[in-house]
Amino acid sequence: MTQNDIMEELSTGFIEVLAHSKGYFNLHGRDYGTDLHIREAKMRKNNGRGRYLTTGRGLDVQLKAVTEKYVTVTPTHIKYSLESKNYNDLIWRH
């Protein structure tokens, strides 16, 4: 695996762990600019039995990973270079 592949897998795995700890899961699917589709699941009880269903609450996430040497940390900001095409993809959504 390349360094970029490793960073992407670590980033995705970290967000998934956080989501799982709060009752959310990742819908796996095609990546059209969105790396994770986090959805909430809760138990619905019916006649003493339960089953998990999605609630309709969710969050779509686009991850960007960089190594420390490309990051500048100030007291109020975290700065890193982002290619304009990636930025434009993030703000283009309707």
FIVEXDREN-461765 format. One record per residue: residue in three letters; y, z, x of N, C-alpha, C, O in turn. Coordinates in nm, 4 decimals, decimal comma. Layout:
N
residuo = ala nc2 = Y nc3 = Z nc1 = X cac2 = Y cac3 = Z cac1 = X cc2 = Y cc3 = Z cc1 = X oc2 = Y oc3 = Z oc1 = X
...
END
This chain:
94
residuo = met nc2 = -0,1181 nc3 = 0,0000 nc1 = 0,0835 cac2 = 0,0000 cac3 = 0,0000 cac1 = 0,0000 cc2 = 0,1247 cc3 = 0,0000 cc1 = 0,0881 oc2 = 0,1261 oc3 = 0,0583 oc1 = 0,1965
residuo = thr nc2 = 0,2281 nc3 = -0,0660 nc1 = 0,0397 cac2 = 0,3543 cac3 = -0,0644 cac1 = 0,1132 cc2 = 0,4290 cc3 = 0,0656 cc1 = 0,0861 oc2 = 0,3944 oc3 = 0,1395 oc1 = -0,0061
residuo = gln nc2 = 0,5306 nc3 = 0,0931 nc1 = 0,1658 cac2 = 0,6130 cac3 = 0,2120 cac1 = 0,1453 cc2 = 0,6777 cc3 = 0,2083 cc1 = 0,0067 oc2 = 0,6864 oc3 = 0,3111 oc1 = -0,0604
residuo = asn nc2 = 0,7231 nc3 = 0,0904 nc1 = -0,0364 cac2 = 0,7833 cac3 = 0,0777 cac1 = -0,1698 cc2 = 0,6819 cc3 = 0,1065 cc1 = -0,2797 oc2 = 0,7149 oc3 = 0,1719 oc1 = -0,3786
residuo = asp nc2 = 0,5585 nc3 = 0,0582 nc1 = -0,2634 cac2 = 0,4536 cac3 = 0,0860 cac1 = -0,3619 cc2 = 0,4282 cc3 = 0,2361 cc1 = -0,3731 oc2 = 0,4144 oc3 = 0,2897 oc1 = -0,4831
residuo = ile nc2 = 0,4222 nc3 = 0,3026 nc1 = -0,2591 cac2 = 0,3970 cac3 = 0,4468 cac1 = -0,2574 cc2 = 0,5110 cc3 = 0,5213 cc1 = -0,3266 oc2 = 0,4861 oc3 = 0,6107 oc1 = -0,4075
residuo = met nc2 = 0,6360 nc3 = 0,4855 nc1 = -0,2955 cac2 = 0,7504 cac3 = 0,5518 cac1 = -0,3588 cc2 = 0,7502 cc3 = 0,5307 cc1 = -0,5099 oc2 = 0,7795 oc3 = 0,6232 oc1 = -0,5856
residuo = glu nc2 = 0,7174 nc3 = 0,4102 nc1 = -0,5537 cac2 = 0,7132 cac3 = 0,3809 cac1 = -0,6972 cc2 = 0,6052 cc3 = 0,4637 cc1 = -0,7665 oc2 = 0,6297 oc3 = 0,5196 oc1 = -0,8734
residuo = glu nc2 = 0,4872 nc3 = 0,4720 nc1 = -0,7077 cac2 = 0,3774 cac3 = 0,5499 cac1 = -0,7672 cc2 = 0,4113 cc3 = 0,6989 cc1 = -0,7722 oc2 = 0,3825 oc3 = 0,7658 oc1 = -0,8715
residuo = leu nc2 = 0,4723 nc3 = 0,7509 nc1 = -0,6658 cac2 = 0,5121 cac3 = 0,8913 cac1 = -0,6644 cc2 = 0,6182 cc3 = 0,9201 cc1 = -0,7707 oc2 = 0,6106 oc3 = 1,0214 oc1 = -0,8402
residuo = ser nc2 = 0,7157 nc3 = 0,8326 nc1 = -0,7833 cac2 = 0,8209 cac3 = 0,8505 cac1 = -0,8835 cc2 = 0,7641 cc3 = 0,8496 cc1 = -1,0240 oc2 = 0,7956 oc3 = 0,9367 oc1 = -1,1050
residuo = thr nc2 = 0,6807 nc3 = 0,7516 nc1 = -1,0526 cac2 = 0,6198 cac3 = 0,7407 cac1 = -1,1851 cc2 = 0,5326 cc3 = 0,8618 cc1 = -1,2145 oc2 = 0,5392 oc3 = 0,9182 oc1 = -1,3237
residuo = gly nc2 = 0,4515 nc3 = 0,9017 nc1 = -1,1184 cac2 = 0,3634 cac3 = 1,0166 cac1 = -1,1373 cc2 = 0,4415 cc3 = 1,1449 cc1 = -1,1622 oc2 = 0,4019 oc3 = 1,2258 oc1 = -1,2460
residuo = phe nc2 = 0,5514 nc3 = 1,1644 nc1 = -1,0907 cac2 = 0,6328 cac3 = 1,2844 cac1 = -1,1078 cc2 = 0,6911 cc3 = 1,2913 cc1 = -1,2490 oc2 = 0,6848 oc3 = 1,3959 oc1 = -1,3136
residuo = ile nc2 = 0,7474 nc3 = 1,1809 nc1 = -1,2968 cac2 = 0,8052 cac3 = 1,1780 cac1 = -1,4316 cc2 = 0,6959 cc3 = 1,1991 cc1 = -1,5365 oc2 = 0,7183 oc3 = 1,2687 oc1 = -1,6355
residuo = glu nc2 = 0,5789 nc3 = 1,1402 nc1 = -1,5160 cac2 = 0,4688 cac3 = 1,1600 cac1 = -1,6107 cc2 = 0,4261 cc3 = 1,3064 cc1 = -1,6174 oc2 = 0,3995 oc3 = 1,3576 oc1 = -1,7261
residuo = val nc2 = 0,4192 nc3 = 1,3743 nc1 = -1,5033 cac2 = 0,3827 cac3 = 1,5164 cac1 = -1,5022 cc2 = 0,4849 cc3 = 1,5981 cc1 = -1,5810 oc2 = 0,4473 oc3 = 1,6846 oc1 = -1,6602
residuo = leu nc2 = 0,6140 nc3 = 1,5712 nc1 = -1,5597 cac2 = 0,7169 cac3 = 1,6421 cac1 = -1,6349 cc2 = 0,7020 cc3 = 1,6160 cc1 = -1,7852 oc2 = 0,7119 oc3 = 1,7084 oc1 = -1,8660
residuo = ala nc2 = 0,6786 nc3 = 1,4916 nc1 = -1,8213 cac2 = 0,6639 cac3 = 1,4556 cac1 = -1,9626 cc2 = 0,5419 cc3 = 1,5241 cc1 = -2,0236 oc2 = 0,5505 oc3 = 1,5796 oc1 = -2,1331
residuo = his nc2 = 0,4292 nc3 = 1,5208 nc1 = -1,9541 cac2 = 0,3060 cac3 = 1,5832 cac1 = -2,0048 cc2 = 0,3253 cc3 = 1,7315 cc1 = -2,0294 oc2 = 0,2723 oc3 = 1,7861 oc1 = -2,1261
residuo = ser nc2 = 0,4008 nc3 = 1,7971 nc1 = -1,9425 cac2 = 0,4197 cac3 = 1,9420 cac1 = -1,9569 cc2 = 0,4993 cc3 = 1,9779 cc1 = -2,0817 oc2 = 0,4990 oc3 = 2,0937 oc1 = -2,1234
residuo = lys nc2 = 0,5678 nc3 = 1,8804 nc1 = -2,1424 cac2 = 0,6479 cac3 = 1,9042 cac1 = -2,2622 cc2 = 0,5900 cc3 = 1,8362 cc1 = -2,3864 oc2 = 0,6567 oc3 = 1,8275 oc1 = -2,4895
residuo = gly nc2 = 0,4650 nc3 = 1,7877 nc1 = -2,3763 cac2 = 0,4001 cac3 = 1,7278 cac1 = -2,4923 cc2 = 0,4267 cc3 = 1,5797 cc1 = -2,5107 oc2 = 0,4050 oc3 = 1,5258 oc1 = -2,6192
residuo = tyr nc2 = 0,4734 nc3 = 1,5135 nc1 = -2,4062 cac2 = 0,4996 cac3 = 1,3693 cac1 = -2,4123 cc2 = 0,3966 cc3 = 1,2956 cc1 = -2,3271 oc2 = 0,3320 oc3 = 1,3557 oc1 = -2,2413
residuo = phe nc2 = 0,3818 nc3 = 1,1669 nc1 = -2,3507 cac2 = 0,2884 cac3 = 1,0854 cac1 = -2,2741 cc2 = 0,3518 cc3 = 0,9509 cc1 = -2,2459 oc2 = 0,4535 oc3 = 0,9169 oc1 = -2,3063
residuo = asn nc2 = 0,2945 nc3 = 0,8746 nc1 = -2,1563 cac2 = 0,3453 cac3 = 0,7430 cac1 = -2,1190 cc2 = 0,2630 cc3 = 0,6352 cc1 = -2,1878 oc2 = 0,1409 oc3 = 0,6296 oc1 = -2,1729
residuo = leu nc2 = 0,3314 nc3 = 0,5497 nc1 = -2,2634 cac2 = 0,2661 cac3 = 0,4315 cac1 = -2,3191 cc2 = 0,2555 cc3 = 0,3297 cc1 = -2,2058 oc2 = 0,3567 oc3 = 0,2921 oc1 = -2,1468
residuo = his nc2 = 0,1365 nc3 = 0,2859 nc1 = -2,1758 cac2 = 0,1210 cac3 = 0,1865 cac1 = -2,0691 cc2 = 0,1348 cc3 = 0,0478 cc1 = -2,1296 oc2 = 0,0848 oc3 = 0,0207 oc1 = -2,2387
residuo = gly nc2 = 0,2016 nc3 = -0,0370 nc1 = -2,0589 cac2 = 0,2201 cac3 = -0,1724 cac1 = -2,1088 cc2 = 0,2866 cc3 = -0,2583 cc1 = -2,0041 oc2 = 0,2937 oc3 = -0,2220 oc1 = -1,8867
residuo = arg nc2 = 0,3339 nc3 = -0,3697 nc1 = -2,0469 cac2 = 0,4020 cac3 = -0,4612 cac1 = -1,9553 cc2 = 0,5350 cc3 = -0,4030 cc1 = -1,9116 oc2 = 0,5999 oc3 = -0,3299 oc1 = -1,9865
residuo = asp nc2 = 0,5750 nc3 = -0,4363 nc1 = -1,7893 cac2 = 0,7016 cac3 = -0,3887 cac1 = -1,7347 cc2 = 0,8037 cc3 = -0,5018 cc1 = -1,7430 oc2 = 0,8063 oc3 = -0,5915 oc1 = -1,6587
residuo = tyr nc2 = 0,8873 nc3 = -0,4960 nc1 = -1,8457 cac2 = 0,9994 cac3 = -0,5896 cac1 = -1,8565 cc2 = 1,1281 cc3 = -0,5150 cc1 = -1,8260 oc2 = 1,2216 oc3 = -0,5153 oc1 = -1,9060
residuo = gly nc2 = 1,1323 nc3 = -0,4509 nc1 = -1,7095 cac2 = 1,2496 cac3 = -0,3755 cac1 = -1,6693 cc2 = 1,2422 cc3 = -0,2289 cc1 = -1,7055 oc2 = 1,3345 oc3 = -0,1538 oc1 = -1,6740
residuo = thr nc2 = 1,1357 nc3 = -0,1855 nc1 = -1,7706 cac2 = 1,1179 cac3 = -0,0454 cac1 = -1,8061 cc2 = 0,9877 cc3 = 0,0021 cc1 = -1,7437 oc2 = 0,8811 oc3 = -0,0532 oc1 = -1,7709
residuo = asp nc2 = 0,9965 nc3 = 0,1045 nc1 = -1,6601 cac2 = 0,8778 cac3 = 0,1527 cac1 = -1,5893 cc2 = 0,7927 cc3 = 0,2468 cc1 = -1,6729 oc2 = 0,6699 oc3 = 0,2445 oc1 = -1,6638
residuo = leu nc2 = 0,8571 nc3 = 0,3296 nc1 = -1,7542 cac2 = 0,7841 cac3 = 0,4271 cac1 = -1,8354 cc2 = 0,8346 cc3 = 0,4230 cc1 = -1,9786 oc2 = 0,9544 oc3 = 0,4082 oc1 = -2,0028
residuo = his nc2 = 0,7444 nc3 = 0,4358 nc1 = -2,0712 cac2 = 0,7767 cac3 = 0,4484 cac1 = -2,2132 cc2 = 0,7214 cc3 = 0,5841 cc1 = -2,2562 oc2 = 0,6055 oc3 = 0,5947 oc1 = -2,2962
residuo = ile nc2 = 0,8043 nc3 = 0,6869 nc1 = -2,2476 cac2 = 0,7610 cac3 = 0,8237 cac1 = -2,2746 cc2 = 0,7738 cc3 = 0,8496 cc1 = -2,4250 oc2 = 0,8797 oc3 = 0,8266 oc1 = -2,4834
residuo = arg nc2 = 0,6654 nc3 = 0,8974 nc1 = -2,4876 cac2 = 0,6644 cac3 = 0,9248 cac1 = -2,6308 cc2 = 0,6121 cc3 = 1,0655 cc1 = -2,6562 oc2 = 0,5277 oc3 = 1,1159 oc1 = -2,5822
residuo = glu nc2 = 0,6634 nc3 = 1,1284 nc1 = -2,7622 cac2 = 0,6197 cac3 = 1,2622 cac1 = -2,7989 cc2 = 0,4979 cc3 = 1,2541 cc1 = -2,8893 oc2 = 0,4882 oc3 = 1,1664 oc1 = -2,9751
residuo = ala nc2 = 0,4056 nc3 = 1,3464 nc1 = -2,8691 cac2 = 0,2877 cac3 = 1,3579 cac1 = -2,9550 cc2 = 0,2769 cc3 = 1,5030 cc1 = -3,0010 oc2 = 0,2882 oc3 = 1,5958 oc1 = -2,9209
residuo = lys nc2 = 0,2548 nc3 = 1,5211 nc1 = -3,1317 cac2 = 0,2372 cac3 = 1,6556 cac1 = -3,1867 cc2 = 0,1173 cc3 = 1,6559 cc1 = -3,2797 oc2 = 0,0780 oc3 = 1,5534 oc1 = -3,3355
residuo = met nc2 = 0,0602 nc3 = 1,7758 nc1 = -3,2945 cac2 = -0,0558 cac3 = 1,7891 cac1 = -3,3816 cc2 = -0,0114 cc3 = 1,7971 cc1 = -3,5275 oc2 = 0,0805 oc3 = 1,8714 oc1 = -3,5618
residuo = arg nc2 = -0,0769 nc3 = 1,7206 nc1 = -3,6109 cac2 = -0,0570 cac3 = 1,7256 cac1 = -3,7562 cc2 = -0,1817 cc3 = 1,7884 cc1 = -3,8156 oc2 = -0,2924 oc3 = 1,7374 oc1 = -3,7983
residuo = lys nc2 = -0,1633 nc3 = 1,8987 nc1 = -3,8852 cac2 = -0,2783 cac3 = 1,9667 cac1 = -3,9447 cc2 = -0,2946 cc3 = 1,9221 cc1 = -4,0891 oc2 = -0,1976 oc3 = 1,9072 oc1 = -4,1634
residuo = asn nc2 = -0,4205 nc3 = 1,9011 nc1 = -4,1264 cac2 = -0,4528 cac3 = 1,8584 cac1 = -4,2615 cc2 = -0,5867 cc3 = 1,9204 cc1 = -4,2991 oc2 = -0,6883 oc3 = 1,8916 oc1 = -4,2359
residuo = asn nc2 = -0,5879 nc3 = 2,0060 nc1 = -4,4023 cac2 = -0,7099 cac3 = 2,0725 cac1 = -4,4467 cc2 = -0,7787 cc3 = 2,1485 cc1 = -4,3337 oc2 = -0,9012 oc3 = 2,1450 oc1 = -4,3214
residuo = gly nc2 = -0,6997 nc3 = 2,2169 nc1 = -4,2514 cac2 = -0,7555 cac3 = 2,2967 cac1 = -4,1433 cc2 = -0,7949 cc3 = 2,2185 cc1 = -4,0201 oc2 = -0,8339 oc3 = 2,2780 oc1 = -3,9197
residuo = arg nc2 = -0,7860 nc3 = 2,0891 nc1 = -4,0249 cac2 = -0,8179 cac3 = 2,0051 cac1 = -3,9088 cc2 = -0,6887 cc3 = 1,9463 cc1 = -3,8546 oc2 = -0,5905 oc3 = 1,9304 oc1 = -3,9271
residuo = gly nc2 = -0,6908 nc3 = 1,9151 nc1 = -3,7284 cac2 = -0,5707 cac3 = 1,8596 cac1 = -3,6682 cc2 = -0,5982 cc3 = 1,7333 cc1 = -3,5904 oc2 = -0,7084 oc3 = 1,7107 oc1 = -3,5403
residuo = arg nc2 = -0,4959 nc3 = 1,6525 nc1 = -3,5817 cac2 = -0,5024 cac3 = 1,5336 cac1 = -3,4973 cc2 = -0,3636 cc3 = 1,5069 cc1 = -3,4428 oc2 = -0,2629 oc3 = 1,5400 oc1 = -3,5054
residuo = tyr nc2 = -0,3601 nc3 = 1,4466 nc1 = -3,3254 cac2 = -0,2326 cac3 = 1,4195 cac1 = -3,2608 cc2 = -0,1795 cc3 = 1,2836 cc1 = -3,3041 oc2 = -0,2528 oc3 = 1,1850 oc1 = -3,3114
residuo = leu nc2 = -0,0494 nc3 = 1,2815 nc1 = -3,3327 cac2 = 0,0204 cac3 = 1,1588 cac1 = -3,3708 cc2 = 0,1525 cc3 = 1,1509 cc1 = -3,2959 oc2 = 0,2079 oc3 = 1,2537 oc1 = -3,2568
residuo = thr nc2 = 0,2026 nc3 = 1,0322 nc1 = -3,2758 cac2 = 0,3345 cac3 = 1,0187 cac1 = -3,2155 cc2 = 0,4394 cc3 = 1,0536 cc1 = -3,3207 oc2 = 0,4217 oc3 = 1,0260 oc1 = -3,4394
residuo = thr nc2 = 0,5484 nc3 = 1,1145 nc1 = -3,2754 cac2 = 0,6528 cac3 = 1,1605 cac1 = -3,3672 cc2 = 0,7645 cc3 = 1,0591 cc1 = -3,3859 oc2 = 0,8476 oc3 = 1,0749 oc1 = -3,4753
residuo = gly nc2 = 0,7677 nc3 = 0,9566 nc1 = -3,3042 cac2 = 0,8787 cac3 = 0,8621 cac1 = -3,3083 cc2 = 0,9874 cc3 = 0,8945 cc1 = -3,2066 oc2 = 1,0771 oc3 = 0,8136 oc1 = -3,1829
residuo = arg nc2 = 0,9792 nc3 = 1,0123 nc1 = -3,1469 cac2 = 1,0752 cac3 = 1,0484 cac1 = -3,0426 cc2 = 1,0276 cc3 = 0,9931 cc1 = -2,9100 oc2 = 0,9095 oc3 = 1,0023 oc1 = -2,8768
residuo = gly nc2 = 1,1202 nc3 = 0,9352 nc1 = -2,8337 cac2 = 1,0790 cac3 = 0,8807 cac1 = -2,7059 cc2 = 1,1953 cc3 = 0,8501 cc1 = -2,6144 oc2 = 1,3121 oc3 = 0,8629 oc1 = -2,6510
residuo = leu nc2 = 1,1597 nc3 = 0,8096 nc1 = -2,4957 cac2 = 1,2564 cac3 = 0,7783 cac1 = -2,3922 cc2 = 1,1992 cc3 = 0,6664 cc1 = -2,3062 oc2 = 1,0862 oc3 = 0,6759 oc1 = -2,2584
residuo = asp nc2 = 1,2770 nc3 = 0,5609 nc1 = -2,2868 cac2 = 1,2374 cac3 = 0,4537 cac1 = -2,1961 cc2 = 1,3067 cc3 = 0,4769 cc1 = -2,0622 oc2 = 1,4263 oc3 = 0,5058 oc1 = -2,0577
residuo = val nc2 = 1,2310 nc3 = 0,4640 nc1 = -1,9530 cac2 = 1,2815 cac3 = 0,5004 cac1 = -1,8207 cc2 = 1,2663 cc3 = 0,3839 cc1 = -1,7238 oc2 = 1,1606 oc3 = 0,3212 oc1 = -1,7157
residuo = gln nc2 = 1,3733 nc3 = 0,3563 nc1 = -1,6507 cac2 = 1,3692 cac3 = 0,2617 cac1 = -1,5394 cc2 = 1,3886 cc3 = 0,3431 cc1 = -1,4129 oc2 = 1,4931 oc3 = 0,4057 oc1 = -1,3954
residuo = leu nc2 = 1,2910 nc3 = 0,3436 nc1 = -1,3252 cac2 = 1,2971 cac3 = 0,4235 cac1 = -1,2027 cc2 = 1,3420 cc3 = 0,3387 cc1 = -1,0846 oc2 = 1,3080 oc3 = 0,2209 oc1 = -1,0738
residuo = lys nc2 = 1,4181 nc3 = 0,4004 nc1 = -0,9978 cac2 = 1,4554 cac3 = 0,3405 cac1 = -0,8702 cc2 = 1,4251 cc3 = 0,4436 cc1 = -0,7624 oc2 = 1,4673 oc3 = 0,5587 oc1 = -0,7734
residuo = ala nc2 = 1,3538 nc3 = 0,4043 nc1 = -0,6603 cac2 = 1,3163 cac3 = 0,4962 cac1 = -0,5531 cc2 = 1,3712 cc3 = 0,4455 cc1 = -0,4200 oc2 = 1,3621 oc3 = 0,3271 oc1 = -0,3878
residuo = val nc2 = 1,4285 nc3 = 0,5388 nc1 = -0,3437 cac2 = 1,4774 cac3 = 0,5077 cac1 = -0,2098 cc2 = 1,4388 cc3 = 0,6219 cc1 = -0,1181 oc2 = 1,4127 oc3 = 0,7331 oc1 = -0,1641
residuo = thr nc2 = 1,4350 nc3 = 0,5950 nc1 = 0,0114 cac2 = 1,4078 cac3 = 0,7010 cac1 = 0,1080 cc2 = 1,5382 cc3 = 0,7738 cc1 = 0,1410 oc2 = 1,6473 oc3 = 0,7219 oc1 = 0,1173
residuo = glu nc2 = 1,5253 nc3 = 0,8933 nc1 = 0,1953 cac2 = 1,6419 cac3 = 0,9779 cac1 = 0,2237 cc2 = 1,7463 cc3 = 0,9107 cc1 = 0,3119 oc2 = 1,8656 oc3 = 0,9374 oc1 = 0,2976
residuo = lys nc2 = 1,7028 nc3 = 0,8238 nc1 = 0,4029 cac2 = 1,7996 cac3 = 0,7643 cac1 = 0,4951 cc2 = 1,8989 cc3 = 0,6733 cc1 = 0,4230 oc2 = 2,0022 oc3 = 0,6389 oc1 = 0,4805
residuo = tyr nc2 = 1,8705 nc3 = 0,6328 nc1 = 0,2976 cac2 = 1,9608 cac3 = 0,5472 cac1 = 0,2207 cc2 = 2,0406 cc3 = 0,6247 cc1 = 0,1167 oc2 = 2,1094 oc3 = 0,5641 oc1 = 0,0346
residuo = val nc2 = 2,0327 nc3 = 0,7579 nc1 = 0,1186 cac2 = 2,0985 cac3 = 0,8412 cac1 = 0,0181 cc2 = 2,2074 cc3 = 0,9251 cc1 = 0,0838 oc2 = 2,1885 oc3 = 0,9799 oc1 = 0,1924
residuo = thr nc2 = 2,3213 nc3 = 0,9343 nc1 = 0,0165 cac2 = 2,4297 cac3 = 1,0219 cac1 = 0,0578 cc2 = 2,4487 cc3 = 1,1270 cc1 = -0,0507 oc2 = 2,4704 oc3 = 1,0934 oc1 = -0,1672
residuo = val nc2 = 2,4407 nc3 = 1,2535 nc1 = -0,0127 cac2 = 2,4564 cac3 = 1,3627 cac1 = -0,1086 cc2 = 2,5890 cc3 = 1,4327 cc1 = -0,0825 oc2 = 2,6171 oc3 = 1,4754 oc1 = 0,0295
residuo = thr nc2 = 2,6710 nc3 = 1,4442 nc1 = -0,1882 cac2 = 2,7966 cac3 = 1,5187 cac1 = -0,1816 cc2 = 2,7856 cc3 = 1,6338 cc1 = -0,2810 oc2 = 2,6884 oc3 = 1,6404 oc1 = -0,3563
residuo = pro nc2 = 2,8831 nc3 = 1,7247 nc1 = -0,2830 cac2 = 2,8758 cac3 = 1,8350 cac1 = -0,3791 cc2 = 2,8731 cc3 = 1,7892 cc1 = -0,5257 oc2 = 2,8242 oc3 = 1,8619 oc1 = -0,6122
residuo = thr nc2 = 2,9248 nc3 = 1,6709 nc1 = -0,5533 cac2 = 2,9333 cac3 = 1,6259 cac1 = -0,6934 cc2 = 2,8540 cc3 = 1,4990 cc1 = -0,7246 oc2 = 2,8410 oc3 = 1,4627 oc1 = -0,8415
residuo = his nc2 = 2,8008 nc3 = 1,4307 nc1 = -0,6229 cac2 = 2,7347 cac3 = 1,3023 cac1 = -0,6468 cc2 = 2,6136 cc3 = 1,2830 cc1 = -0,5564 oc2 = 2,6018 oc3 = 1,3430 oc1 = -0,4496
residuo = ile nc2 = 2,5256 nc3 = 1,1981 nc1 = -0,6031 cac2 = 2,4181 cac3 = 1,1439 cac1 = -0,5204 cc2 = 2,4405 cc3 = 0,9938 cc1 = -0,5197 oc2 = 2,4397 oc3 = 0,9304 oc1 = -0,6253
residuo = lys nc2 = 2,4607 nc3 = 0,9359 nc1 = -0,4013 cac2 = 2,4938 cac3 = 0,7944 cac1 = -0,3894 cc2 = 2,3831 cc3 = 0,7187 cc1 = -0,3168 oc2 = 2,3265 oc3 = 0,7671 oc1 = -0,2188
residuo = tyr nc2 = 2,3538 nc3 = 0,5999 nc1 = -0,3665 cac2 = 2,2641 cac3 = 0,5086 cac1 = -0,2973 cc2 = 2,2966 cc3 = 0,3676 cc1 = -0,3419 oc2 = 2,3548 oc3 = 0,3469 oc1 = -0,4484
residuo = ser nc2 = 2,2594 nc3 = 0,2722 nc1 = -0,2614 cac2 = 2,2887 cac3 = 0,1333 cac1 = -0,2901 cc2 = 2,1903 cc3 = 0,0793 cc1 = -0,3935 oc2 = 2,0693 oc3 = 0,0991 oc1 = -0,3827
residuo = leu nc2 = 2,2443 nc3 = 0,0113 nc1 = -0,4931 cac2 = 2,1623 cac3 = -0,0507 cac1 = -0,5964 cc2 = 2,2057 cc3 = -0,1962 cc1 = -0,6071 oc2 = 2,3241 oc3 = -0,2259 oc1 = -0,6237
residuo = glu nc2 = 2,1093 nc3 = -0,2858 nc1 = -0,5975 cac2 = 2,1426 cac3 = -0,4275 cac1 = -0,6069 cc2 = 2,2072 cc3 = -0,4568 cc1 = -0,7413 oc2 = 2,1695 oc3 = -0,3991 oc1 = -0,8433
residuo = ser nc2 = 2,3057 nc3 = -0,5477 nc1 = -0,7408 cac2 = 2,3790 cac3 = -0,5770 cac1 = -0,8641 cc2 = 2,2867 cc3 = -0,6294 cc1 = -0,9736 oc2 = 2,3104 oc3 = -0,6011 oc1 = -1,0910
residuo = lys nc2 = 2,1821 nc3 = -0,7051 nc1 = -0,9393 cac2 = 2,0912 cac3 = -0,7554 cac1 = -1,0420 cc2 = 2,0187 cc3 = -0,6408 cc1 = -1,1126 oc2 = 1,9957 oc3 = -0,6473 oc1 = -1,2334
residuo = asn nc2 = 1,9825 nc3 = -0,5352 nc1 = -1,0377 cac2 = 1,9180 cac3 = -0,4189 cac1 = -1,0984 cc2 = 2,0145 cc3 = -0,3408 cc1 = -1,1869 oc2 = 1,9781 oc3 = -0,2968 oc1 = -1,2960
residuo = tyr nc2 = 2,1388 nc3 = -0,3239 nc1 = -1,1389 cac2 = 2,2393 cac3 = -0,2558 cac1 = -1,2189 cc2 = 2,2650 cc3 = -0,3329 cc1 = -1,3479 oc2 = 2,2701 oc3 = -0,2741 oc1 = -1,4559
residuo = asn nc2 = 2,2813 nc3 = -0,4643 nc1 = -1,3365 cac2 = 2,3082 cac3 = -0,5467 cac1 = -1,4548 cc2 = 2,1919 cc3 = -0,5393 cc1 = -1,5542 oc2 = 2,2151 oc3 = -0,5392 oc1 = -1,6751
residuo = asp nc2 = 2,0683 nc3 = -0,5332 nc1 = -1,5061 cac2 = 1,9528 cac3 = -0,5179 cac1 = -1,5961 cc2 = 1,9614 cc3 = -0,3869 cc1 = -1,6731 oc2 = 1,9278 oc3 = -0,3822 oc1 = -1,7915
residuo = leu nc2 = 2,0065 nc3 = -0,2795 nc1 = -1,6063 cac2 = 2,0156 cac3 = -0,1485 cac1 = -1,6713 cc2 = 2,1233 cc3 = -0,1450 cc1 = -1,7794 oc2 = 2,1016 oc3 = -0,0856 oc1 = -1,8850
residuo = ile nc2 = 2,2380 nc3 = -0,2070 nc1 = -1,7558 cac2 = 2,3474 cac3 = -0,1994 cac1 = -1,8523 cc2 = 2,3405 cc3 = -0,3074 cc1 = -1,9590 oc2 = 2,4124 oc3 = -0,2983 oc1 = -2,0585
residuo = trp nc2 = 2,2572 nc3 = -0,4090 nc1 = -1,9425 cac2 = 2,2504 cac3 = -0,5209 cac1 = -2,0361 cc2 = 2,1846 cc3 = -0,4828 cc1 = -2,1682 oc2 = 2,2104 oc3 = -0,5477 oc1 = -2,2696
residuo = arg nc2 = 2,1022 nc3 = -0,3816 nc1 = -2,1701 cac2 = 2,0250 cac3 = -0,3458 cac1 = -2,2893 cc2 = 2,1141 cc3 = -0,3260 cc1 = -2,4109 oc2 = 2,2268 oc3 = -0,2777 oc1 = -2,3996
residuo = his nc2 = 2,0635 nc3 = -0,3632 nc1 = -2,5255 cac2 = 2,1391 cac3 = -0,3488 cac1 = -2,6511 cc2 = 2,1008 cc3 = -0,2212 cc1 = -2,7205 oc2 = 2,1533 oc3 = -0,1911 oc1 = -2,8277
END
